[in-house]
Amino acid sequence: MLKKVPVARGESVFEDFKGAYTQSQAEVEANRCLYCSDAPCIAKCPTAINIPEFIRKIATGNVKGSARTIFESNILGMSCARVCPVEVLCVGDCVYNAMGVPPIQIGKLQRYATDLAFEQKQRFFEAGKDTGKSVGLVGGGPASLAAAHELRRLGHACTIYEKRSVLGGLNTTGVAPYKMQADRSVEEVEWVLGIGGVEVKTGVELGKDLSVADLEKRHDAIFIGLGLGPDTSMDVPGADLPGVYGAVDFIEQFKLGEAPLKGVQTAVVVGGGNTAIDAVREAKGLGIPQAIMVYRGTEEKMSGYRHEWAAAKVEGCSAVWHALPVAFEGAGKVQRVRCVRLDEQKKPIAGTEFSIEAQLVLVAIGQSKLGELLADLSGVKIERGRIIVDADGATGHKGLFAGGDCANGGKEVVNAAAEGKAAARAMHAYLMGGKNA
């Protein structure tokens, strides 16, 4: 039995941002679909779910068949229905957009079908005939879970090694709680591993508790699905003051426990990416009166998704553009953020310093890459901390494959699921006497 997350969690105050469809709502929406034969929505999905097919099955009342269609392509289809940025993926390429008609709400339809499958405890896949081969998977996030499930369907034994006490990766520890909460992620992990034959070892960290050499002695192939490393910190005075956190670390705290919010009236989030937007929305949702994002660029050029920032503004979040923190100040705890204005080239403008009173600072300027853990292995190429792989996840080191954020640099859950599954099929070919990795 996998470890559960605590019942009392800071994230529990959040409500579902998009909400689920009722049966009648799902059927009405499914019947709007044109069921395009050359559906652009499929091409936009990293896992290539047959979207018109699963929607047609909802429209005809075959919801179980709809779920099977989804899971056949993406075993993490339940979480992806909640966390995928469908606005820039499948929904963003719906043909209705070009017709001035609201696009089909593909994510909500996918959620309807997959949620029903979960509620009814439906199972669709079985483990294959035992091949006698074993694969070690490092990291318990979406890439490794998708890989392990596919490998079990193909008959290979699997062991997942995870440094935390819970599995699910960022689905469990980092996804915005108004999209999906940690308990739901853990339920999905249990469902995925319900195929059987996957051993799980928690509290085990690569480079500390075991090495690739250790894994090579135990297994016939290895998959590295580490994700990303710790938050990048700022090299400014006061960066180590209490009350200054890496955004991802802080998010994990209140997703798995309680958030340290006593006396916080204003939170400042540094950055302009999707993690920064999540953090500022979460700060506001946790009841902090003021949640302010400080970003060195402009609103038009921020890297975070526009639809997410639009929602943040509706919720009362604000931003200071073309500004950069130069110090975090306070006596024993952060009390203010000292900033400077930047010009169009993002250079400091003399005489423009100003301060924002804040009792909480979340730094969301990126995460470290973990590829250097493999830098000494023959055949492995590392670029800016990212493990370089081919289209099948092969690293160039015999029997060693990788996928997810440690290889793609930090994309979506659906990308990790696609890469894990592709690597599993390539590992199968390798294990059964095909080409070397």
C-alpha positions as CSV (number, residue, x, y, z in Angstrom):
1,M,0.0,0.0,0.0
2,L,1.4,3.4,-1.0
3,K,1.6,6.1,1.6
4,K,-1.3,8.5,1.7
5,V,-1.1,12.2,1.9
6,P,-2.3,13.9,5.1
7,V,-6.0,14.6,5.3
8,A,-5.3,18.1,6.8
9,R,-3.5,20.1,4.1
10,G,-3.3,23.8,3.3
11,E,-4.5,23.2,-0.2
12,S,-7.9,21.9,1.0
13,V,-9.2,25.5,1.1
14,F,-9.2,25.6,-2.7
15,E,-12.2,24.8,-4.8
16,D,-12.2,23.3,-8.3
17,F,-11.5,26.1,-10.7
18,K,-13.1,24.6,-13.8
19,G,-15.6,22.1,-12.3
20,A,-16.9,18.8,-13.6
21,Y,-19.6,18.2,-16.2
22,T,-22.8,16.5,-15.3
23,Q,-24.0,13.7,-17.6
24,S,-26.3,16.0,-19.5
25,Q,-23.7,18.7,-19.9
26,A,-21.2,16.2,-21.2
27,E,-23.7,14.8,-23.7
28,V,-24.7,18.2,-25.0
29,E,-21.0,19.2,-25.4
30,A,-20.1,15.9,-27.0
31,N,-22.8,16.3,-29.6
32,R,-21.4,19.7,-30.7
33,C,-18.2,18.0,-31.9
34,L,-17.8,17.7,-35.7
35,Y,-15.7,14.5,-35.4
36,C,-13.2,15.8,-37.9
37,S,-11.5,13.0,-39.9
38,D,-8.2,15.0,-39.9
39,A,-8.7,16.3,-36.4
40,P,-6.1,19.0,-35.6
41,C,-6.8,18.4,-31.9
42,I,-5.2,15.0,-32.1
43,A,-2.0,16.4,-33.7
44,K,-1.8,18.9,-30.9
45,C,-2.0,16.3,-28.1
46,P,1.5,15.0,-27.1
47,T,-0.1,11.6,-26.4
48,A,-2.1,11.6,-29.6
49,I,-5.4,10.6,-28.0
50,N,-8.1,9.9,-30.6
51,I,-10.2,12.8,-29.4
52,P,-13.1,12.6,-31.9
53,E,-13.5,8.9,-31.1
54,F,-13.6,9.4,-27.3
55,I,-16.0,12.3,-27.7
56,R,-18.3,10.3,-30.0
57,K,-18.5,7.5,-27.5
58,I,-19.7,9.9,-24.8
59,A,-22.3,11.2,-27.2
60,T,-23.6,7.7,-27.8
61,G,-23.6,6.7,-24.1
62,N,-20.5,4.5,-24.2
63,V,-18.6,6.3,-21.5
64,K,-16.6,3.3,-20.5
65,G,-15.4,2.9,-24.1
66,S,-14.6,6.6,-24.1
67,A,-12.4,6.2,-21.1
68,R,-10.6,3.2,-22.6
69,T,-9.8,5.2,-25.7
70,I,-8.3,7.9,-23.6
71,F,-6.3,5.5,-21.4
72,E,-5.0,3.5,-24.3
73,S,-3.1,6.5,-25.4
74,N,-2.5,8.2,-22.0
75,I,-2.7,6.2,-18.8
76,L,-2.5,9.5,-16.9
77,G,-5.6,10.8,-18.8
78,M,-7.4,11.6,-15.5
79,S,-4.8,14.0,-14.2
80,C,-4.1,15.4,-17.7
81,A,-7.8,16.2,-18.1
82,R,-7.3,18.6,-15.1
83,V,-3.8,20.0,-15.5
84,C,-3.2,20.1,-19.3
85,P,-3.1,23.7,-20.7
86,V,-5.8,22.6,-23.2
87,E,-6.2,26.3,-24.2
88,V,-2.8,26.0,-26.1
89,L,-3.1,22.4,-27.0
90,C,-6.1,20.4,-28.2
91,V,-8.8,23.1,-27.4
92,G,-6.6,25.8,-28.9
93,D,-6.6,23.9,-32.2
94,C,-10.2,23.0,-32.4
95,V,-11.6,23.9,-35.8
96,Y,-14.4,25.9,-34.2
97,N,-11.9,28.6,-33.2
98,A,-11.5,29.5,-36.9
99,M,-15.3,29.7,-37.2
100,G,-15.8,32.1,-34.4
101,V,-17.6,29.4,-32.4
102,P,-16.6,28.4,-28.8
103,P,-14.3,25.4,-29.1
104,I,-15.2,21.9,-27.8
105,Q,-14.3,21.7,-24.1
106,I,-12.1,18.6,-24.7
107,G,-10.5,18.6,-21.3
108,K,-13.8,18.7,-19.4
109,L,-15.1,15.9,-21.6
110,Q,-12.0,13.8,-20.9
111,R,-12.4,14.5,-17.2
112,Y,-16.0,13.3,-17.4
113,A,-15.1,10.0,-18.9
114,T,-12.0,9.3,-16.8
115,D,-13.6,10.3,-13.5
116,L,-16.5,8.0,-14.2
117,A,-14.0,5.2,-14.8
118,F,-12.3,5.9,-11.5
119,E,-15.6,6.1,-9.6
120,Q,-16.8,2.8,-11.0
121,K,-13.3,1.2,-10.4
122,Q,-13.0,0.2,-14.0
123,R,-9.8,-1.5,-15.1
124,F,-8.8,-1.8,-18.7
125,F,-5.3,-3.4,-18.9
126,E,-3.5,-6.5,-17.6
127,A,0.1,-7.3,-17.2
128,G,1.7,-9.2,-20.0
129,K,3.3,-12.6,-19.9
130,D,6.5,-12.5,-17.8
131,T,9.6,-11.9,-19.9
132,G,12.1,-12.5,-17.1
133,K,13.4,-9.0,-17.7
134,S,13.5,-6.2,-15.1
135,V,13.6,-2.4,-15.4
136,G,14.6,0.1,-12.7
137,L,12.8,3.5,-12.9
138,V,14.3,6.4,-11.0
139,G,11.7,9.0,-10.0
140,G,8.0,8.4,-9.2
141,G,6.5,11.1,-11.4
142,P,4.3,10.9,-14.5
143,A,7.1,9.8,-16.9
144,S,8.1,6.8,-14.8
145,L,4.5,5.9,-14.0
146,A,3.6,5.9,-17.7
147,A,6.7,3.9,-18.5
148,A,6.1,1.4,-15.8
149,H,2.5,0.8,-16.8
150,E,3.5,0.2,-20.4
151,L,6.4,-2.1,-19.4
152,R,4.0,-4.2,-17.3
153,R,1.6,-4.6,-20.2
154,L,4.6,-5.9,-22.1
155,G,5.5,-8.3,-19.4
156,H,8.6,-6.8,-17.8
157,A,9.1,-6.5,-14.0
158,C,9.5,-2.9,-12.7
159,T,10.9,-1.2,-9.7
160,I,10.3,2.5,-9.1
161,Y,12.8,4.3,-6.9
162,E,11.5,7.6,-5.4
163,K,13.3,9.9,-2.9
164,R,10.0,11.2,-1.4
165,S,7.6,9.2,0.7
166,V,4.8,9.7,-1.9
167,L,4.6,9.1,-5.7
168,G,3.2,11.2,-8.4
169,G,5.9,13.8,-8.8
170,L,4.6,17.3,-9.4
171,N,1.1,16.0,-9.8
172,T,1.2,15.3,-6.1
173,T,3.6,18.0,-4.9
174,G,3.3,20.9,-7.3
175,V,0.2,21.1,-9.4
176,A,-2.0,24.1,-8.5
177,P,-4.6,22.9,-6.0
178,Y,-7.5,24.6,-7.9
179,K,-6.6,22.1,-10.8
180,M,-5.9,19.0,-8.8
181,Q,-5.1,18.2,-5.2
182,A,-2.6,15.7,-3.8
183,D,-5.0,13.1,-2.7
184,R,-6.4,12.8,-6.2
185,S,-2.9,12.4,-7.6
186,V,-2.1,9.6,-5.2
187,E,-5.4,7.8,-6.1
188,E,-4.3,8.0,-9.7
189,V,-0.9,6.5,-8.8
190,E,-2.6,3.6,-7.0
191,W,-4.9,3.0,-10.0
192,V,-2.0,3.1,-12.5
193,L,0.1,0.7,-10.4
194,G,-3.0,-1.5,-9.9
195,I,-1.8,-3.4,-13.0
196,G,0.4,-5.2,-10.6
197,G,4.1,-6.2,-10.7
198,V,5.6,-2.8,-9.9
199,E,7.7,-2.7,-6.8
200,V,8.1,0.7,-5.2
201,K,11.0,1.8,-3.0
202,T,10.6,5.3,-1.4
203,G,13.2,7.3,0.4
204,V,15.8,6.3,-2.2
205,E,17.7,9.0,-4.0
206,L,20.0,8.7,-7.0
207,G,23.5,9.9,-6.3
208,K,23.0,9.5,-2.6
209,D,21.5,6.1,-1.8
210,L,22.2,4.4,-5.1
211,S,24.1,4.9,-8.3
212,V,23.5,3.9,-12.0
213,A,26.1,1.2,-11.5
214,D,23.9,-0.2,-8.7
215,L,20.9,-0.2,-10.9
216,E,22.7,-1.9,-13.7
217,K,23.5,-4.8,-11.4
218,R,19.9,-5.1,-10.4
219,H,18.1,-4.5,-13.7
220,D,18.3,-5.2,-17.4
221,A,17.4,-1.6,-18.4
222,I,17.0,1.7,-16.6
223,F,14.7,4.6,-17.0
224,I,15.6,8.0,-15.6
225,G,12.5,10.1,-14.8
226,L,13.9,12.5,-12.2
227,G,12.0,15.6,-13.0
228,L,13.7,18.9,-12.1
229,G,15.8,19.8,-9.1
230,P,15.6,22.5,-6.3
231,D,14.3,26.0,-7.0
232,T,16.9,28.4,-8.3
233,S,17.7,31.0,-5.7
234,M,18.5,34.7,-6.1
235,D,22.0,35.9,-5.4
236,V,21.0,39.0,-3.5
237,P,21.2,40.1,0.1
238,G,18.6,38.6,2.4
239,A,17.9,35.6,0.1
240,D,18.3,33.3,3.1
241,L,16.0,35.2,5.4
242,P,13.1,33.3,7.0
243,G,10.0,33.9,4.9
244,V,11.9,33.7,1.6
245,Y,11.1,30.4,-0.1
246,G,11.6,28.7,-3.5
247,A,8.1,28.7,-5.0
248,V,8.1,25.0,-5.7
249,D,9.2,24.1,-2.2
250,F,6.5,26.4,-0.7
251,I,3.8,24.9,-2.9
252,E,4.9,21.4,-1.8
253,Q,4.6,22.4,1.8
254,F,1.0,23.4,1.7
255,K,0.0,20.6,-0.7
256,L,1.3,18.0,1.7
257,G,0.8,19.9,5.0
258,E,0.1,23.4,6.3
259,A,1.4,26.7,4.9
260,P,3.4,29.0,7.2
261,L,1.2,32.0,6.8
262,K,1.0,33.6,10.3
263,G,1.1,37.3,10.1
264,V,1.4,37.4,6.3
265,Q,-0.5,40.3,4.7
266,T,1.4,40.6,1.5
267,A,3.2,38.0,-0.6
268,V,5.6,38.8,-3.4
269,V,6.3,36.3,-6.1
270,V,9.4,36.8,-8.2
271,G,9.1,35.6,-11.8
272,G,6.8,35.6,-14.8
273,G,6.4,31.9,-15.8
274,N,3.7,29.4,-15.1
275,T,5.1,28.6,-11.7
276,A,5.0,32.2,-10.7
277,I,1.4,32.6,-11.9
278,D,0.4,29.5,-9.9
279,A,2.2,30.8,-6.8
280,V,0.6,34.2,-6.9
281,R,-2.9,32.7,-7.4
282,E,-2.2,30.2,-4.6
283,A,-1.0,32.9,-2.3
284,K,-4.3,34.8,-2.9
285,G,-6.3,31.7,-2.6
286,L,-4.7,30.9,0.8
287,G,-6.2,34.1,2.1
288,I,-3.3,36.5,1.8
289,P,-4.8,40.0,1.2
290,Q,-2.2,41.1,-1.3
291,A,-0.4,38.8,-3.8
292,I,2.0,40.7,-6.1
293,M,4.1,39.3,-8.9
294,V,7.4,41.1,-9.7
295,Y,8.7,40.4,-13.2
296,R,11.7,41.8,-15.0
297,G,9.8,41.8,-18.4
298,T,6.5,43.0,-19.7
299,E,3.0,41.5,-19.4
300,E,3.0,40.9,-23.2
301,K,6.2,38.9,-23.2
302,M,5.9,37.0,-20.0
303,S,6.5,33.2,-20.5
304,G,3.4,32.2,-18.4
305,Y,0.2,31.3,-20.1
306,R,-2.0,34.3,-20.9
307,H,-5.2,32.5,-19.8
308,E,-3.7,31.7,-16.5
309,W,-2.6,35.3,-15.9
310,A,-6.1,36.5,-16.9
311,A,-7.6,34.3,-14.2
312,A,-5.1,35.5,-11.7
313,K,-6.1,39.2,-12.3
314,V,-9.8,38.3,-11.9
315,E,-8.9,36.8,-8.5
316,G,-7.3,40.0,-7.4
317,C,-3.6,39.3,-8.1
318,S,-1.4,42.2,-9.3
319,A,2.0,42.6,-10.9
320,V,4.9,45.0,-11.1
321,W,6.5,44.9,-14.6
322,H,10.0,45.7,-15.6
323,A,11.3,45.4,-12.0
324,L,13.9,43.3,-10.3
325,P,14.4,42.6,-6.6
326,V,17.9,43.6,-5.5
327,A,17.5,42.7,-1.8
328,F,15.2,41.1,0.7
329,E,15.2,43.0,4.0
330,G,14.0,42.5,7.5
331,A,15.0,41.9,11.1
332,G,15.0,38.2,11.7
333,K,12.4,37.7,9.0
334,V,11.7,39.2,5.6
335,Q,9.7,42.4,5.8
336,R,10.2,44.1,2.5
337,V,11.5,43.5,-1.0
338,R,13.8,46.2,-2.4
339,C,13.5,46.5,-6.2
340,V,14.8,48.5,-9.1
341,R,13.1,49.4,-12.3
342,L,14.5,48.0,-15.6
343,D,14.8,49.5,-19.1
344,E,13.7,47.8,-22.3
345,Q,17.0,45.9,-22.3
346,K,16.3,44.8,-18.7
347,K,19.1,46.9,-17.4
348,P,18.7,48.7,-14.0
349,I,17.7,52.3,-14.2
350,A,19.7,54.5,-11.8
351,G,17.6,56.2,-9.1
352,T,14.5,54.0,-9.5
353,E,14.7,51.8,-6.4
354,F,11.5,51.2,-4.5
355,S,10.3,48.8,-1.8
356,I,7.3,46.5,-1.4
357,E,6.3,45.6,2.2
358,A,6.0,41.8,2.3
359,Q,6.1,39.1,4.9
360,L,6.4,36.2,2.4
361,V,8.5,36.0,-0.8
362,L,8.3,33.1,-3.3
363,V,11.1,32.9,-5.8
364,A,9.9,31.4,-9.1
365,I,12.7,31.9,-11.5
366,G,13.3,28.3,-12.5
367,Q,14.6,25.0,-11.1
368,S,17.9,23.3,-11.4
369,K,18.5,20.4,-13.8
370,L,19.6,17.0,-12.6
371,G,21.3,15.7,-15.6
372,E,24.7,16.2,-14.1
373,L,24.0,13.1,-12.0
374,L,24.7,11.1,-15.2
375,A,27.5,13.3,-16.5
376,D,30.2,10.6,-15.9
377,L,28.5,7.8,-17.8
378,S,29.8,6.8,-21.2
379,G,27.6,7.8,-24.1
380,V,25.5,10.2,-22.1
381,K,25.3,13.8,-23.3
382,I,24.3,16.6,-21.0
383,E,23.4,20.1,-22.1
384,R,22.7,22.8,-19.5
385,G,21.8,20.1,-17.0
386,R,19.4,18.4,-19.4
387,I,19.8,14.7,-20.4
388,I,19.9,14.5,-24.2
389,V,17.8,11.7,-25.6
390,D,16.6,10.6,-29.0
391,A,12.9,10.3,-30.0
392,D,12.7,7.0,-28.1
393,G,14.3,8.3,-24.9
394,A,17.6,6.5,-25.5
395,T,20.6,8.3,-23.9
396,G,23.5,6.7,-25.8
397,H,24.5,4.6,-22.8
398,K,23.5,1.0,-23.3
399,G,20.2,0.1,-21.6
400,L,19.8,3.6,-20.2
401,F,16.7,5.7,-21.2
402,A,15.3,9.0,-19.9
403,G,12.1,11.1,-20.2
404,G,10.1,13.8,-18.5
405,D,11.4,17.1,-17.2
406,C,15.0,15.9,-16.7
407,A,15.2,15.3,-20.5
408,N,12.8,17.9,-21.9
409,G,13.8,20.7,-19.6
410,G,10.4,21.2,-18.0
411,K,7.3,20.7,-20.0
412,E,3.8,19.5,-19.2
413,V,2.5,16.3,-17.5
414,V,1.2,15.1,-20.8
415,N,4.6,15.4,-22.4
416,A,6.1,13.3,-19.6
417,A,3.4,10.7,-20.1
418,A,4.1,10.5,-23.8
419,E,7.9,10.3,-23.3
420,G,7.6,7.6,-20.6
421,K,5.4,5.5,-22.8
422,A,7.6,5.9,-25.9
423,A,10.7,5.0,-23.8
424,A,8.9,1.9,-22.5
425,R,8.3,0.6,-26.0
426,A,11.9,1.3,-26.9
427,M,13.1,-0.5,-23.8
428,H,10.9,-3.4,-24.8
429,A,12.6,-3.6,-28.2
430,Y,16.0,-3.4,-26.5
431,L,15.2,-6.1,-23.9
432,M,13.8,-8.5,-26.5
433,G,17.0,-8.3,-28.5
434,G,16.4,-5.3,-30.7
435,K,18.7,-2.3,-31.1
436,N,20.9,-1.2,-28.3
437,A,20.0,2.0,-26.4
